Amino acid sequence: MGESHRVVYWIRRLSEIVLLCWLGLLLLLDLAIALGGENPEHLLSFGCGAYGIYAVWRRHRSRVLPYAILLGLSFAATVAAAAIQPGDAGPGLAETGALLVLTVGGLRWIEPVKNAAIFAVVAMLMLESSAGRVGQSEPSLVLGFLLFFTWSMAAGVGAYLRFQLERRREAVHSVRRAERLELARELHDLVAHHITGIVVQAQAAKVVAEAKPEAVAPALDAIANAGADALTSMRRLVGVLRADEAARTPGTRLADMRVLAERFSAHGGPRVAFEVGQDITDDTLPPEVLTTLHRVLQESLTNVRRHAPGAGWVEADLRLVNRCVRLRVRNYASASDIRVSRLGGGFGLVGMAERVEALGGRLYAGPTPEGAWEVFAEFPV
């Protein structure tokens, strides 16, 4: 998995370099046209194209300002060309290419969508008005049609990318909402467990109060501890809940995590070497942390099966370090199965991060310097 991320990174870098190189070649053509002719309007187109390349290079850092400046320069060049004398100088090749690239990026990333649409329409108007730099009517109409056609293609690509982006955002929101509902169910179970213990111990203390008064004090201590545990669990979970529905689900123990690792290996997955520190027991960790650790381990092993089916083995260890419990799942990358990777996904990490951060922890998932893929979760206890 780490190798695939590096490949995607370099593909993006190379595509960016190729795009800038193509715009640079168009700018050289604009320069050759400007130097070979006597019309000063060509120099205006060359200047707009030069800034257009800079705006494309800066678009990842600032989406709006370079776009707006290029639109303003294009409009100023059109006005200046009309003031000088309409001739045979149309919009520059680099200028046109930069406006189209910025239109695609603007429709995809500018927020809100209304502003993105406004910028795209203004870009179309600028391109159409720049066609008026050509003095003759028929060439101007032909150029205007070609510019509108290319703008329509760029706007269609940008709108499609924006649609995909909105779909992914909605999917991420749905995953996070599902995690919050699951936390609500766990809160129901935790509180019910602690309150039941408090009620039972209070009834027992009432029964033995007259016969053995000395037994009341330990029962009161147990009631106080159970109440403190219930309050702690509620405070750690209630902050992320957005729904009132709750259902009963079984709790999770360390034994369940061991069974999960064994079943993963037994059902065709890579062998899992799962180690638990000697100072960690079911009583050491809060119940909500145990259930979240179980979920992180489950999702990590699922990702191994999906993205690294050829991995020979998986390292998983649970340690208690500096009053923090740490779960580390690591496997060395291998080629993914195309038939499995086509099934999609990509939201498991979102759900894990939502659950871990809700409990005050942190989650890391990514490549290591040794070439492995690692999922690391840490909780304060």
CORUR-V236405 format. One record per pair of residues at least 4 apart in sequence whose ideal C-beta (glycine too) atoms are under 8 Angstrom apart, sorted by the first residue. I is the first residue (numbers start at 0). J is the second residue. D is the distance in Angstrom with one decimal. If there is no record, write none. Layout:
i;j;d
I;J;D
I;J;D
This chain:
i;j;d
0;4;6.7
0;302;7.6
0;306;4.9
0;307;6.1
0;332;5.3
0;335;7.6
0;366;7.2
0;372;4.1
1;5;6.7
1;332;5.1
1;365;7.2
1;366;2.8
1;367;7.2
1;370;6.3
1;371;7.0
1;372;5.1
2;6;6.5
2;332;5.0
2;366;7.9
2;370;7.6
3;7;6.5
3;306;7.7
3;332;7.6
3;335;7.1
4;8;6.4
4;365;7.4
4;366;6.2
5;9;6.5
5;366;7.4
6;10;6.3
7;11;6.5
8;12;6.5
9;13;6.0
10;14;6.2
11;15;6.4
12;16;6.5
13;17;6.2
14;18;6.4
15;19;6.5
16;20;6.2
17;21;6.5
18;22;6.6
18;55;7.0
18;100;6.9
19;23;6.2
19;52;6.6
19;55;6.8
19;56;6.3
20;24;6.6
21;25;6.7
21;96;7.3
22;26;6.3
22;48;7.8
22;51;7.2
22;52;4.9
22;55;6.3
22;93;5.4
22;96;5.4
22;97;6.3
22;100;7.7
23;27;6.6
23;52;6.5
23;93;7.8
24;28;6.8
25;29;6.6
25;48;6.9
25;91;7.7
25;92;4.0
25;93;4.2
25;96;5.5
26;30;6.4
26;45;7.2
26;48;4.9
26;49;6.2
26;52;6.2
26;91;7.7
26;92;7.6
26;93;4.0
27;31;6.4
28;32;6.4
28;92;5.6
28;93;8.0
29;33;6.2
29;41;7.2
29;44;5.8
29;45;4.6
29;48;5.1
29;91;4.5
29;92;5.6
29;93;5.5
29;94;7.7
30;34;6.2
30;45;5.7
31;35;5.9
32;36;6.1
32;41;5.4
33;41;3.8
33;42;5.1
33;44;7.4
33;45;4.8
36;41;5.4
36;88;7.8
38;86;4.9
38;87;6.8
38;88;5.1
39;43;7.2
39;83;6.4
40;44;6.7
40;76;7.9
40;79;7.9
40;80;4.5
40;83;6.5
40;86;5.9
40;88;3.4
40;132;6.0
41;45;6.4
41;88;5.1
41;91;8.0
42;46;6.4
43;47;6.6
43;76;4.1
43;79;5.9
43;80;6.1
43;88;7.6
44;48;6.3
44;76;6.6
44;88;6.3
44;89;7.5
44;90;6.1
44;91;3.2
44;94;5.8
44;132;7.8
45;49;6.4
45;91;6.0
45;93;7.8
46;50;6.8
46;72;7.3
46;76;7.3
47;51;6.1
47;69;7.1
47;72;5.0
47;73;5.5
47;76;5.3
47;90;7.7
47;91;5.7
47;93;7.8
47;94;4.1
48;52;6.8
48;91;4.1
48;92;6.9
48;93;2.9
48;94;4.3
48;96;8.0
48;97;6.8
49;53;7.0
49;93;7.2
50;54;6.2
50;68;7.0
50;69;6.0
50;72;5.8
51;55;6.5
51;69;5.4
51;91;7.9
51;93;5.6
51;94;5.1
51;96;7.2
51;97;2.7
51;98;6.7
51;101;7.8
52;56;6.5
52;93;6.2
52;97;6.2
53;57;6.2
53;65;7.2
54;58;6.5
54;65;3.6
54;66;6.5
54;68;6.9
54;69;4.8
54;97;6.0
54;101;6.2
55;97;5.2
55;100;5.2
55;101;6.6
57;61;5.8
57;65;4.9
58;62;6.2
58;65;6.3
58;66;7.4
58;100;7.6
58;101;6.2
58;104;5.2
61;65;5.8
62;66;6.6
62;104;6.7
62;105;6.4
62;108;5.3
62;109;5.2
63;67;6.0
63;105;8.0
63;109;6.3
63;114;7.6
63;118;7.6
64;68;6.4
65;69;6.3
65;101;7.5
66;70;6.6
66;101;4.8
66;105;5.8
66;118;6.0
66;122;7.9
67;71;6.4
67;118;7.6
68;72;6.3
69;73;6.3
69;94;7.9
69;97;6.4
69;98;6.6
69;101;6.7
70;74;6.4
70;98;7.7
70;118;7.7
70;121;5.7
70;122;6.4
70;125;5.4
71;75;6.2
72;76;6.3
73;77;6.6
73;90;7.3
73;94;6.3
73;98;6.9
73;125;4.6
73;126;7.9
73;129;5.9
74;78;6.5
74;125;5.8
74;128;7.1
75;79;6.1
76;80;6.2
76;94;8.0
76;129;7.2
76;132;7.7
77;81;6.5
77;125;7.5
77;128;5.1
77;129;5.2
77;131;6.7
77;132;6.1
78;82;6.3
79;83;6.3
80;85;6.8
80;86;7.7
80;88;6.5
80;132;4.4
81;85;6.2
81;131;7.2
81;132;7.6
84;134;7.8
85;131;7.4
85;132;6.7
85;133;7.3
85;134;3.6
86;132;7.6
86;133;7.7
86;134;5.3
87;133;6.2
87;134;6.6
87;135;7.6
87;138;7.8
88;132;5.4
88;133;7.3
89;129;7.1
89;130;6.4
89;132;5.6
89;133;4.9
89;138;7.9
89;142;5.5
90;94;5.4
90;95;5.2
90;126;6.7
90;129;3.8
90;130;6.8
90;132;6.6
90;142;8.0
90;146;7.3
91;95;6.6
92;96;6.3
93;97;6.1
94;98;6.5
94;129;7.6
95;99;6.5
95;126;6.7
95;129;7.9
95;146;6.8
95;149;7.4
96;100;6.4
97;101;6.2
98;102;6.2
98;122;5.2
98;125;6.9
98;126;6.2
99;103;6.8
99;149;6.0
99;150;6.6
99;153;4.2
100;104;6.5
100;153;7.6
101;105;5.7
101;122;7.1
102;106;6.4
102;118;7.5
102;119;5.3
102;122;4.9
102;123;8.0
102;150;6.7
102;153;4.7
102;154;6.1
102;157;6.0
103;107;6.5
103;153;5.1
103;154;7.9
103;156;5.2
103;157;4.2
103;160;7.2
104;108;5.9
104;157;7.2
105;109;4.8
105;115;5.4
105;118;4.8
105;119;6.2
105;122;7.8
105;157;6.8
106;115;5.0
106;116;7.4
106;118;8.0
106;119;5.4
106;154;6.4
106;157;2.9
106;158;5.6
106;160;7.3
106;161;5.4
107;115;7.8
107;157;5.3
107;160;4.3
107;161;5.0
107;164;6.3
108;115;7.6
108;164;8.0
109;114;5.3
109;115;3.9
109;118;6.2
110;114;7.0
110;115;7.5
111;115;7.5
112;116;6.3
112;161;7.1
113;117;6.5
114;118;6.5
115;119;6.5
115;157;7.9
115;161;7.2
116;120;6.4
117;121;6.3
118;122;6.3
119;123;6.7
119;154;5.5
119;157;7.0
120;124;6.5
121;125;6.3
122;126;6.4
122;150;6.9
123;127;6.3
123;147;6.9
123;150;4.9
123;154;7.6
124;128;6.1
125;129;6.2
126;130;7.0
126;146;4.4
126;147;7.4
126;150;5.7
127;131;7.8
127;143;5.4
127;146;6.3
127;147;6.5
129;146;7.6
130;139;5.4
130;142;4.4
130;143;4.0
130;146;5.7
131;139;5.9
131;143;7.9
133;138;4.9
133;139;4.4
133;142;5.9
134;139;7.6
135;139;6.4
136;140;6.4
137;141;6.5
138;142;6.0
139;143;6.1
140;144;6.5
141;145;6.5
142;146;6.2
143;147;6.3
144;148;6.3
145;149;6.5
146;150;6.1
147;151;6.3
148;152;6.8
149;153;6.5
150;154;6.0
151;155;6.3
152;156;6.6
153;157;6.3
154;158;6.1
155;159;6.3
156;160;6.4
157;161;6.3
158;162;6.4
159;163;6.6
160;164;6.3
161;165;6.4
162;166;6.4
163;167;6.5
164;168;6.5
165;169;6.4
166;170;6.4
167;171;6.3
168;172;6.4
169;173;6.4
170;174;6.5
170;346;5.9
171;175;6.4
171;346;6.3
171;349;5.2
172;176;6.3
173;177;6.4
174;178;6.6
174;346;4.5
174;349;5.0
174;350;4.9
174;353;7.4
175;179;6.5
175;349;6.6
175;350;7.2
175;353;4.8
176;180;6.5
176;241;7.0
176;242;7.9
177;181;6.5
177;350;7.1
178;182;6.4
178;350;4.9
178;353;4.5
178;354;5.2
178;357;7.7
179;183;6.5
179;239;5.5
179;240;5.7
179;241;5.4
179;242;6.7
179;353;7.4
179;357;7.8
180;184;6.8
180;242;5.5
180;244;6.8
181;185;6.6
181;354;7.8
182;186;6.3
182;236;5.3
182;239;6.1
182;240;6.3
182;287;7.7
182;354;6.9
182;357;6.3
183;187;6.7
183;236;7.8
183;240;4.9
183;242;5.8
183;243;7.7
183;244;6.7
183;245;5.3
184;188;6.8
184;245;5.3
184;246;5.1
184;247;7.4
184;248;5.3
185;189;6.2
185;236;6.9
185;248;7.0
185;286;7.7
185;287;5.9
185;290;5.7
186;190;6.1
186;232;7.0
186;233;6.6
186;236;4.6
186;237;6.6
186;240;6.9
186;245;7.1
186;287;7.8
187;191;6.1
187;245;3.6
187;246;7.2
187;247;6.9
188;192;6.2
188;247;6.2
188;248;6.3
188;250;6.4
188;286;8.0
189;193;6.5
189;229;7.1
189;232;4.4
189;233;7.8
189;236;7.6
189;286;5.5
189;287;6.3
190;194;5.9
190;229;5.7
190;232;7.0
190;233;6.4
191;195;6.1
191;247;7.9
192;196;6.7
192;250;7.7
192;286;7.6
193;197;6.5
193;225;5.1
193;226;7.2
193;228;5.6
193;229;3.5
193;232;7.2
194;198;6.4
194;229;6.6
195;199;6.3
196;200;6.2
196;221;7.8
196;225;4.7
197;201;6.1
197;222;5.3
197;225;4.9
197;226;6.1
197;229;7.7
198;202;6.4
199;203;6.4
200;204;6.3
200;218;5.2
200;221;5.2
200;222;5.1
200;225;7.0
201;205;6.5
201;218;7.6
201;222;6.0
202;206;6.6
203;207;6.4
203;218;6.1
204;208;6.1
204;214;7.5
204;215;5.2
204;218;3.8
204;219;6.6
204;222;7.4
206;210;8.0
207;211;4.7
207;214;4.8
207;215;6.9
207;218;7.6
208;212;6.4
208;215;5.3
211;215;7.7
214;218;6.5
215;219;6.2
216;220;6.6
217;221;6.4
218;222;6.4
219;223;6.4
220;224;6.4
221;225;6.3
222;226;6.4
223;227;6.4
224;228;6.4
225;229;6.4
226;230;6.4
227;231;6.3
228;232;6.4
228;285;7.7
229;233;6.3
230;234;6.2
231;235;6.4
231;285;6.9
232;236;6.3
232;285;6.4
232;286;6.8
232;287;5.7
233;237;5.3
234;238;7.5
235;285;7.3
235;287;6.0
235;357;7.7
235;358;5.4
235;359;6.8
236;240;6.7
236;287;5.9
236;357;6.9
236;358;7.5
238;357;7.1
239;353;7.6
239;357;4.1
250;286;5.8
250;289;7.5
250;290;6.8
251;255;4.9
251;256;7.4
251;286;7.7
251;289;5.1
251;290;4.5
251;292;7.9
251;293;4.3
252;256;7.7
252;281;5.1
252;289;6.7
253;257;6.7
253;275;6.1
253;279;7.1
253;280;7.1
253;281;5.7
253;289;7.2
253;317;7.8
254;258;6.3
255;259;6.3
255;293;6.0
256;260;6.7
256;273;7.1
256;275;7.8
256;292;6.8
256;293;5.5
256;296;5.7
256;317;7.5
257;261;6.3
257;273;6.2
257;275;7.7
258;262;6.1
259;263;6.4
259;293;6.9
259;296;6.1
259;297;6.0
259;300;7.2
260;264;6.8
260;271;4.1
260;273;4.1
260;296;7.3
260;300;7.4
260;315;6.3
261;265;6.1
261;271;7.6
262;266;5.9
263;268;4.3
263;271;5.6
263;300;4.8
263;304;7.6
264;268;5.7
264;269;7.1
264;270;5.0
264;271;5.2
268;300;6.7
268;303;7.0
268;304;5.4
268;313;7.9
269;303;6.5
269;307;7.9
269;308;8.0
269;310;4.6
269;311;6.0
269;312;5.3
269;313;5.2
269;330;6.9
270;311;7.3
270;312;4.5
270;313;7.1
271;300;7.0
271;312;7.3
271;313;4.7
271;315;5.8
272;312;6.3
272;313;7.0
272;314;5.6
272;315;6.8
273;315;4.4
273;316;7.3
273;317;7.8
274;315;7.3
274;316;4.4
274;317;7.2
275;279;5.5
275;316;7.5
275;317;4.8
276;316;7.8
276;317;6.3
276;318;4.6
276;319;5.4
278;283;7.0
278;319;5.1
279;283;5.1
279;284;6.8
279;317;6.0
279;318;7.5
279;319;5.3
279;324;6.9
280;284;7.9
281;289;7.1
283;319;7.0
283;324;7.9
283;380;7.1
284;288;4.8
284;289;5.0
284;292;7.5
284;324;6.0
284;380;6.1
285;289;7.1
285;380;6.9
286;290;6.5
287;291;6.4
287;358;6.2
288;292;6.2
288;324;6.6
288;358;6.2
288;360;8.0
288;378;5.1
288;380;6.7
289;293;6.5
290;294;6.6
291;295;6.4
291;354;5.1
291;355;6.3
291;358;6.0
291;360;7.7
291;376;7.7
291;378;7.4
292;296;6.3
292;317;7.0
292;324;7.4
292;326;5.3
292;376;6.9
292;378;7.7
293;297;6.2
294;298;6.2
294;350;7.8
294;351;6.7
294;354;6.1
295;299;6.1
295;326;5.8
295;328;7.6
295;351;5.4
295;354;7.7
295;355;6.9
295;362;7.4
295;374;6.7
295;376;4.7
296;300;6.4
296;315;6.5
296;326;6.6
296;328;6.4
297;301;6.4
298;302;6.4
298;347;4.6
298;348;7.6
298;350;7.2
298;351;5.3
298;374;7.9
299;303;6.7
299;315;7.7
299;328;4.0
299;374;4.4
300;304;6.6
300;313;7.0
300;328;7.3
301;305;6.3
301;347;6.7
302;306;5.6
302;307;7.9
302;347;6.3
302;374;7.6
303;307;5.2
303;308;7.8
303;310;6.0
303;313;5.7
303;328;7.9
303;330;5.2
304;308;6.1
304;339;7.8
305;335;7.3
305;336;8.0
305;339;5.4
305;340;6.9
305;342;7.6
305;344;6.7
306;335;4.8
306;340;6.8
306;372;7.8
307;330;5.5
307;331;7.8
307;332;5.9
307;333;4.7
307;335;6.5
307;372;6.8
308;333;7.2
308;335;7.1
308;336;5.1
308;339;6.9
309;333;3.7
309;334;6.1
310;330;4.5
310;331;6.1
310;332;7.7
310;333;5.0
311;331;7.6
312;330;7.5
313;328;6.7
313;329;7.1
313;330;4.6
314;327;7.3
314;328;7.1
314;329;4.4
314;330;7.2
315;326;7.4
315;327;7.1
315;328;4.8
315;329;7.7
316;326;7.6
316;327;5.5
317;324;6.9
317;325;7.3
317;326;5.2
318;324;7.3
318;325;5.1
318;327;7.8
319;323;7.4
319;324;5.4
319;325;7.7
319;380;7.3
320;325;5.7
322;379;6.5
322;380;6.3
323;377;5.3
323;378;6.5
323;379;5.4
323;380;6.7
324;377;7.2
324;378;5.2
324;380;5.3
325;375;7.1
325;376;7.2
325;377;4.9
326;374;8.0
326;375;7.4
326;376;4.7
326;377;7.8
327;373;6.6
327;374;7.5
327;375;5.2
328;373;7.0
328;374;4.6
328;375;7.9
329;367;7.1
329;371;4.9
329;372;7.1
329;373;4.5
329;374;7.7
330;371;6.4
330;372;5.8
331;369;8.0
331;370;6.4
331;371;4.8
331;372;7.6
332;366;7.6
332;370;6.5
332;371;6.9
332;372;5.6
335;339;6.8
335;340;4.7
336;340;6.4
337;341;6.2
338;342;8.0
345;349;8.0
346;350;6.4
347;351;6.4
348;352;6.1
348;362;7.8
348;364;5.4
349;353;6.4
350;354;6.4
351;355;6.0
351;362;5.8
351;364;7.8
351;374;7.7
351;376;7.4
352;356;5.9
352;362;4.8
353;357;6.3
354;358;7.2
355;360;4.4
355;361;6.6
355;362;4.3
355;376;5.4
355;378;7.3
356;360;6.6
356;361;7.0
356;362;7.1
358;378;5.9
359;378;7.0
359;379;5.9
360;376;6.2
360;377;5.4
360;378;4.0
360;379;7.1
361;376;7.5
361;377;5.5
362;374;7.5
362;375;7.1
362;376;5.1
362;377;8.0
363;373;7.3
363;374;7.4
363;375;4.4
363;376;8.0
364;372;7.9
364;373;7.2
364;374;4.8
364;375;7.5
365;372;7.4
365;373;6.9
366;370;7.1
366;371;7.1
366;372;5.9
366;373;7.5
367;371;4.7
367;372;7.5
367;373;5.0
